[in-house]
Amino acid sequence: MQVAEKPALFIAGATSVPGLSAIKEAFEAEGFSVFFVDAPFMKPFLSSDETEPVLFSASIKSPGNSIIIPLSEYWISYCISDCNAENVRISRNALLSSRSKEFFYSLLASHKIDVPENFSSKEDALKALKSGQKIIVKPKGLHSGYGVEILKDADPALLDKHFLCAGTITNKAMRIMKIENNGAMISEFIEGTEYSADCFCFNGKKSLVRLCKKKIVYIKDKPCTAACQLVKPTAEIVSAVQSWLDALFDASDISFAQFDFIIDKTGRIVPIDFACRVGGGMFELLKELPFNVYAEAVKEAATAKDETLKTAFYSRLFADKAFEDAPLTQLNYLSTKSGYIINDNYPLYDGKQIINKHKGDYAISNPSSVQSRLAVVVAHISEAALSDEFISSLLLSDFVSQ
């Protein structure tokens, strides 16, 4: 009797996550032969303590019964390509929403889900500014805050300038990731607390990978994550995320999902960004947890009895009262100007310290880029300790010479 060959599962973007052996074990338990792949330009970012082999290639030679799971923007672009469609178990809605905020908002709105108000014209946006509202001008298809401008003054010339820039912005990262800028959009600016969540979808079953509350600062009127803290999900957050996943994914999909969203002072929960991958810039934070959240999310989703979003494994973190009182937190030390590092003896908080920029390295003040971080610290910190004064101490300028 011939034994059926296991379907191949290609985890594409393997340098984006820690603990590949645990992730491999979780997927193998579901009957897959697991392979790790990443683009050649990501080879320098492979963790030195990683034991699983990673193939560095710009493409994947995959048989017909294989599945690709993208973990980064490069591999989302790869999956969107028509020639790879048969190896992708991700709905077209999720793929297109990863490349167009306009499409994402429209899709959710069609499911009666609250989304940011989009202005159909610059004239409407100017009326909002004149009434005292703030607005956001941003590219339709970029991620991580690239090209985002927040405006509060009703200045037609300034609005024209930022709208043109947002619609035409291009850079090296976009070219490498094969992301095309497809125009600009203008939407309402929502005052509130920003959150980020990763989820995993497996044949209609869903699990929360992690939830972070962010501390946002503004450098040159651009939003920047200065700190992110692991937090417990409320019932309202779980319900909102569930509705977004239901709108985006089909019952046969196998994919990670990342959301940025804002909760305003009235309790309104509004999604502002999405991608069918894992969230970036939190490798150091998640590496310090007692178990691998990606692997545990796979296990939880695969064994779920229904399609409601599961959070049990993640909630185990907060069973320890000490963890709840002082959640694991990542502090991002950022430069407020571009230039060369003249002194890398940064005044860092106690904890797991990672220096990203050393003396002589060039630092950039682009707040949307992970590469702009001078250093990262991961530590247990109470939410009360993350005061405005403390967050301001993460913004450094005296260590950079223009």
C-alpha positions as CSV (number, residue, x, y, z in Angstrom):
1,M,0.0,0.0,0.0
2,Q,1.5,3.3,-1.1
3,V,1.7,6.0,1.7
4,A,0.4,9.4,0.6
5,E,3.2,12.0,0.4
6,K,3.0,14.8,2.9
7,P,2.2,18.2,1.5
8,A,5.1,20.6,1.6
9,L,4.8,23.7,3.6
10,F,7.1,26.6,2.8
11,I,7.5,29.2,5.6
12,A,8.6,32.1,3.5
13,G,10.3,34.9,5.4
14,A,11.9,32.7,8.1
15,T,14.2,35.3,9.5
16,S,11.1,37.3,10.6
17,V,10.4,35.0,13.6
18,P,12.4,33.3,16.4
19,G,12.2,29.6,17.3
20,L,11.9,27.9,13.9
21,S,12.3,24.4,15.4
22,A,9.2,24.9,17.6
23,I,7.2,26.3,14.6
24,K,8.4,23.3,12.5
25,E,7.2,20.9,15.1
26,A,3.8,22.5,15.3
27,F,3.2,22.3,11.6
28,E,4.6,18.8,11.3
29,A,2.0,17.6,13.9
30,E,-0.6,18.7,11.3
31,G,0.9,16.5,8.6
32,F,3.2,18.9,6.7
33,S,6.8,18.6,5.6
34,V,8.1,21.9,6.6
35,F,10.8,24.0,4.8
36,F,12.1,27.5,5.7
37,V,12.9,30.0,3.0
38,D,13.9,33.6,2.8
39,A,15.1,36.1,0.2
40,P,18.9,36.3,-0.2
41,F,19.1,39.9,1.0
42,M,17.7,38.7,4.4
43,K,20.6,36.3,5.1
44,P,22.5,38.8,7.4
45,F,19.4,38.9,9.6
46,L,19.3,35.1,10.4
47,S,19.6,34.7,14.2
48,S,22.9,33.3,15.2
49,D,21.2,30.8,17.6
50,E,18.9,29.4,14.9
51,T,19.4,25.7,14.4
52,E,16.9,25.0,11.6
53,P,18.3,25.3,8.0
54,V,17.0,28.2,6.0
55,L,17.2,28.2,2.2
56,F,18.0,31.7,0.9
57,S,16.4,32.1,-2.6
58,A,14.4,34.7,-4.5
59,S,11.8,32.1,-5.4
60,I,10.5,28.7,-4.3
61,K,10.5,25.6,-6.4
62,S,7.3,24.1,-5.0
63,P,5.4,21.0,-6.1
64,G,1.7,21.2,-6.9
65,N,0.6,20.0,-3.5
66,S,2.7,22.5,-1.5
67,I,1.6,25.6,0.4
68,I,3.4,28.9,0.9
69,I,2.9,31.0,4.1
70,P,4.4,34.5,3.7
71,L,5.9,36.1,6.8
72,S,7.1,39.3,5.2
73,E,6.2,41.9,2.5
74,Y,8.6,40.4,-0.1
75,W,6.8,37.0,0.1
76,I,3.3,38.6,0.1
77,S,4.4,40.1,-3.3
78,Y,5.6,36.7,-4.3
79,C,2.3,35.1,-3.4
80,I,0.2,37.8,-5.2
81,S,2.0,36.9,-8.5
82,D,-0.5,34.8,-10.5
83,C,2.1,32.2,-11.3
84,N,2.1,31.2,-7.6
85,A,-1.6,31.2,-7.0
86,E,-2.0,27.4,-6.9
87,N,0.4,27.2,-3.9
88,V,-1.2,29.9,-1.9
89,R,-4.1,29.3,0.5
90,I,-4.9,32.9,1.2
91,S,-8.0,34.6,0.0
92,R,-7.7,37.3,-2.7
93,N,-9.4,39.7,-0.3
94,A,-6.7,39.2,2.2
95,L,-3.9,39.5,-0.4
96,L,-5.4,42.7,-1.9
97,S,-6.1,44.2,1.5
98,S,-2.4,43.8,2.2
99,R,-1.6,46.0,-0.7
100,S,-4.3,48.6,-0.5
101,K,-5.6,50.3,2.6
102,E,-8.4,51.7,0.4
103,F,-9.5,48.2,-0.6
104,F,-9.1,47.0,3.0
105,Y,-11.3,49.8,4.4
106,S,-13.9,49.3,1.6
107,L,-14.0,45.5,2.2
108,L,-14.6,45.9,6.0
109,A,-17.1,48.7,5.4
110,S,-19.1,46.3,3.2
111,H,-19.3,44.0,6.2
112,K,-20.7,46.9,8.4
113,I,-17.4,47.2,10.2
114,D,-16.2,50.6,11.5
115,V,-13.3,51.9,9.5
116,P,-11.6,55.4,9.2
117,E,-13.6,57.9,7.2
118,N,-12.0,58.4,3.8
119,F,-12.3,61.8,2.1
120,S,-13.3,61.6,-1.5
121,S,-11.6,64.8,-2.4
122,K,-9.0,67.3,-1.1
123,E,-11.8,69.9,-0.8
124,D,-13.6,67.7,1.7
125,A,-10.4,67.1,3.6
126,L,-9.8,70.9,3.7
127,K,-13.3,71.4,5.1
128,A,-12.5,68.9,7.9
129,L,-9.2,70.7,8.7
130,K,-11.1,74.0,8.8
131,S,-13.5,72.5,11.3
132,G,-10.6,71.6,13.6
133,Q,-10.1,68.0,12.7
134,K,-6.8,66.4,11.9
135,I,-6.3,64.3,8.8
136,I,-3.9,61.7,7.6
137,V,-2.4,61.7,4.1
138,K,-0.9,58.3,3.2
139,P,0.0,56.0,0.3
140,K,-2.8,53.5,-0.4
141,G,-0.5,50.5,-0.6
142,L,2.5,50.9,1.7
143,H,3.0,49.6,5.2
144,S,4.6,50.5,8.5
145,G,3.9,54.2,8.2
146,Y,5.9,54.9,5.1
147,G,4.9,58.2,3.5
148,V,2.3,59.0,6.3
149,E,1.8,62.7,7.1
150,I,-0.5,64.1,9.8
151,L,-2.0,67.5,9.0
152,K,-3.8,69.9,11.3
153,D,-3.6,73.2,9.3
154,A,-6.0,74.0,6.4
155,D,-3.2,74.8,4.0
156,P,-4.2,73.8,0.4
157,A,-0.6,74.1,-0.8
158,L,0.7,71.8,2.0
159,L,-2.1,69.3,1.4
160,D,-1.3,69.2,-2.3
161,K,2.4,68.7,-1.6
162,H,1.9,65.8,0.8
163,F,-0.8,64.2,-1.4
164,L,1.6,64.3,-4.3
165,C,4.5,62.9,-2.2
166,A,2.4,60.1,-0.7
167,G,1.2,59.1,-4.1
168,T,4.6,59.0,-5.7
169,I,6.9,57.9,-2.9
170,T,9.5,55.2,-3.7
171,N,12.5,53.9,-2.0
172,K,15.0,51.0,-2.0
173,A,13.0,49.0,0.5
174,M,9.9,49.2,-1.7
175,R,11.9,48.0,-4.8
176,I,13.4,45.1,-2.9
177,M,10.0,44.0,-1.5
178,K,8.5,44.5,-5.0
179,I,5.9,46.9,-3.7
180,E,4.3,49.4,-6.1
181,N,2.9,52.7,-4.9
182,N,-0.6,52.9,-6.3
183,G,-1.6,56.5,-5.3
184,A,-2.5,58.4,-2.2
185,M,-5.6,58.6,0.1
186,I,-6.8,61.0,2.8
187,S,-8.6,59.8,5.9
188,E,-9.6,60.9,9.3
189,F,-7.0,61.0,12.1
190,I,-8.3,59.0,15.1
191,E,-7.1,60.1,18.5
192,G,-6.5,57.2,20.8
193,T,-4.3,54.3,21.8
194,E,-2.7,52.3,19.1
195,Y,-2.5,48.5,19.3
196,S,-1.0,45.8,17.1
197,A,-2.1,42.2,16.9
198,D,-0.9,39.0,15.2
199,C,-3.3,36.1,14.5
200,F,-3.2,32.7,12.8
201,C,-5.9,31.3,10.5
202,F,-6.0,27.5,9.8
203,N,-8.9,26.1,7.8
204,G,-11.4,28.5,9.3
205,K,-10.0,28.2,12.9
206,K,-8.3,31.2,14.4
207,S,-5.9,32.0,17.2
208,L,-4.4,35.2,18.7
209,V,-0.6,35.1,18.4
210,R,0.1,38.2,20.5
211,L,-1.4,41.6,21.3
212,C,0.6,44.8,22.0
213,K,-0.2,48.2,23.2
214,K,1.9,50.9,21.6
215,K,3.3,54.2,22.8
216,I,3.4,56.5,19.8
217,V,5.5,59.6,19.4
218,Y,5.7,62.0,16.5
219,I,9.0,62.8,14.8
220,K,8.6,65.5,12.1
221,D,4.8,64.9,12.2
222,K,5.2,61.2,11.5
223,P,4.0,58.5,13.9
224,C,6.7,56.3,15.5
225,T,6.5,53.4,17.9
226,A,8.6,54.2,20.9
227,A,7.4,51.3,23.0
228,C,5.2,48.2,22.6
229,Q,3.9,46.2,25.6
230,L,2.3,42.8,25.6
231,V,-1.2,43.1,27.0
232,K,-4.3,40.9,27.7
233,P,-7.1,41.0,25.1
234,T,-10.4,42.4,26.3
235,A,-13.7,40.8,25.1
236,E,-14.3,43.9,22.9
237,I,-10.9,43.5,21.2
238,V,-11.4,39.8,20.6
239,S,-14.8,40.5,19.1
240,A,-13.5,43.2,16.8
241,V,-10.5,41.1,15.6
242,Q,-12.8,38.2,15.0
243,S,-15.0,40.3,12.7
244,W,-12.0,41.5,10.7
245,L,-10.6,38.0,10.2
246,D,-14.1,36.7,9.2
247,A,-14.3,39.4,6.5
248,L,-10.8,38.8,5.1
249,F,-10.2,35.1,5.1
250,D,-12.0,32.1,3.6
251,A,-12.6,28.8,5.4
252,S,-9.7,27.0,3.6
253,D,-7.1,29.6,4.2
254,I,-3.8,29.0,6.1
255,S,-2.1,32.3,6.9
256,F,-0.9,34.6,9.6
257,A,-2.5,38.1,9.9
258,Q,-1.3,41.3,11.4
259,F,-3.5,44.3,12.3
260,D,-2.8,47.8,13.6
261,F,-5.8,49.4,15.2
262,I,-6.8,52.3,17.4
263,I,-9.1,52.5,20.4
264,D,-10.4,56.0,21.0
265,K,-11.6,57.5,24.3
266,T,-15.2,56.4,23.5
267,G,-14.1,52.8,23.1
268,R,-14.4,52.8,19.4
269,I,-12.1,50.1,17.9
270,V,-10.9,51.0,14.4
271,P,-8.5,49.0,12.2
272,I,-6.0,51.2,10.4
273,D,-3.7,48.6,8.7
274,F,-3.5,44.9,7.8
275,A,-1.2,42.4,6.1
276,C,-1.3,38.6,5.7
277,R,2.0,38.1,7.5
278,V,3.4,38.5,11.0
279,G,4.1,41.9,12.5
280,G,7.6,43.3,12.1
281,G,9.9,44.9,14.6
282,M,9.0,42.7,17.6
283,F,11.5,39.8,17.1
284,E,13.5,40.8,20.3
285,L,10.3,41.1,22.4
286,L,8.8,37.8,21.4
287,K,12.1,36.0,21.7
288,E,12.1,36.6,25.5
289,L,8.8,34.8,26.1
290,P,8.8,31.4,27.9
291,F,7.3,29.7,24.8
292,N,7.1,30.3,21.1
293,V,3.9,32.2,20.4
294,Y,3.8,31.4,16.7
295,A,4.1,27.6,17.3
296,E,1.5,27.8,20.1
297,A,-1.0,29.7,17.9
298,V,-0.6,27.0,15.2
299,K,-1.4,24.3,17.8
300,E,-4.3,26.2,19.2
301,A,-5.9,27.0,15.8
302,A,-5.4,23.5,14.5
303,T,-7.1,21.8,17.5
304,A,-9.9,24.4,17.9
305,K,-13.5,23.0,17.8
306,D,-15.1,26.1,16.2
307,E,-14.2,29.2,14.3
308,T,-14.2,31.7,17.2
309,L,-10.9,33.4,17.9
310,K,-9.0,31.5,20.5
311,T,-6.8,33.3,23.1
312,A,-6.2,30.6,25.8
313,F,-2.6,29.9,25.1
314,Y,-1.7,33.6,25.0
315,S,-3.7,34.2,28.2
316,R,-1.3,31.8,30.0
317,L,1.3,34.5,30.0
318,F,-0.9,36.6,32.3
319,A,-1.6,33.7,34.8
320,D,1.5,35.0,36.6
321,K,0.4,38.1,38.5
322,A,4.0,39.5,38.3
323,F,3.8,39.4,34.5
324,E,0.4,41.1,34.5
325,D,1.7,43.9,36.8
326,A,4.8,44.4,34.8
327,P,4.2,43.1,31.2
328,L,7.1,42.3,28.9
329,T,7.8,45.6,27.1
330,Q,10.1,46.6,24.2
331,L,11.6,50.0,24.2
332,N,12.8,51.5,20.9
333,Y,15.5,54.1,21.2
334,L,15.2,56.4,18.2
335,S,17.2,59.3,16.6
336,T,15.3,62.5,16.0
337,K,17.8,63.4,13.2
338,S,19.8,61.7,10.5
339,G,23.5,61.5,10.7
340,Y,26.5,59.5,11.9
341,I,26.7,58.0,15.4
342,I,29.4,59.8,17.4
343,N,28.8,57.9,20.7
344,D,27.0,54.6,21.2
345,N,27.1,54.7,25.0
346,Y,23.3,55.2,25.0
347,P,21.5,55.8,28.3
348,L,19.6,52.5,28.2
349,Y,17.0,51.1,30.6
350,D,18.0,47.9,32.5
351,G,17.0,44.7,30.7
352,K,17.9,42.8,27.6
353,Q,19.8,45.4,25.6
354,I,20.5,45.2,21.9
355,I,22.6,47.9,20.2
356,N,21.6,48.4,16.5
357,K,23.7,51.4,15.7
358,H,27.3,51.6,16.7
359,K,29.8,54.5,16.6
360,G,30.4,55.4,12.9
361,D,27.1,53.9,11.7
362,Y,24.7,56.1,9.8
363,A,21.3,56.7,11.6
364,I,18.1,57.8,10.0
365,S,15.2,59.6,11.6
366,N,12.6,57.9,9.4
367,P,10.3,56.7,12.2
368,S,8.5,54.1,10.1
369,S,11.7,52.0,9.6
370,V,13.0,49.4,11.9
371,Q,16.4,50.3,10.7
372,S,16.0,53.7,12.4
373,R,16.3,52.2,15.8
374,L,19.6,53.0,17.6
375,A,19.0,50.4,20.3
376,V,16.3,48.1,21.8
377,V,15.6,47.1,25.4
378,V,13.3,44.3,26.4
379,A,12.2,44.4,30.1
380,H,9.3,43.9,32.4
381,I,7.8,47.4,33.0
382,S,4.5,48.5,34.5
383,E,2.2,50.5,32.2
384,A,2.2,53.3,34.8
385,A,6.0,53.6,34.4
386,L,5.6,54.4,30.7
387,S,4.9,58.1,31.3
388,D,5.3,60.8,28.7
389,E,8.5,61.8,30.3
390,F,9.9,58.3,30.2
391,I,8.9,57.8,26.5
392,S,10.6,61.2,25.7
393,S,13.8,59.8,27.1
394,L,13.8,57.2,24.3
395,L,14.3,59.9,21.7
396,L,18.0,60.7,21.2
397,S,19.7,63.4,19.3
398,D,23.0,64.2,21.1
399,F,24.5,60.8,19.9
400,V,24.1,61.8,16.2
401,S,26.1,64.3,14.2
402,Q,24.6,65.7,11.0
